[in-house]
Amino acid sequence: MTVDKTYNHMESSIEISPTYPRRVSLLEMSSVELAVVSLRVLEAYWAVQKPRQYCWVDLTHAFEIAHTAGRQQRCRDRFRTNGTVYLEAVLRNQPWGDFSQMYGGDDGTLQLPFNRG
């Protein structure tokens, strides 16, 4: 398939369907392998800024962190096998040096809850 286009102007744009990015992300970029590779190159800041609702800190379910009791029950019922609900899954795939440099240290975001605990 070809699209007729002229490139003899200073500005040129590409026309795509508004639904195309969603299609690509849902159908072509949804493998576990791609997710792991993407997590490993994600900057430390963005690793914790991604909008998701975690259910557990750890993969052994010792620390529950859902925002309501109802959500935690849904986590138990529906999401135990979904790696995106575990904070540990994200942290294990971070370049730890970069991550601890940004959030670690005695007064760091990561360390404060442990010091107060």
PECOR-V594416 format. One record per backbone hydrogen bond with DSSP energy under -1.0 kcal/mol. NH is the residue of the N-H (numbers start at 1). CO is the residue of the C=O. Records with the same first field share a line. If there is no record, write none. Layout:
NH=CO, CO
//
This chain:
20=17
23=19
24=20
25=21
26=22
27=23
28=24
29=24
35=31
36=32
37=33
38=34
39=35
40=36
47=43
55=85
56=85
57=63
61=58
65=55
72=68
73=69
74=70
75=71
76=72
77=73
78=74
79=75
82=79
85=82
86=83
87=56
88=57
91=87
92=88
94=91
96=94
99=95
100=96
101=97
102=98
103=99
104=100
108=105
110=103
112=108
115=111
116=112
117=113
//
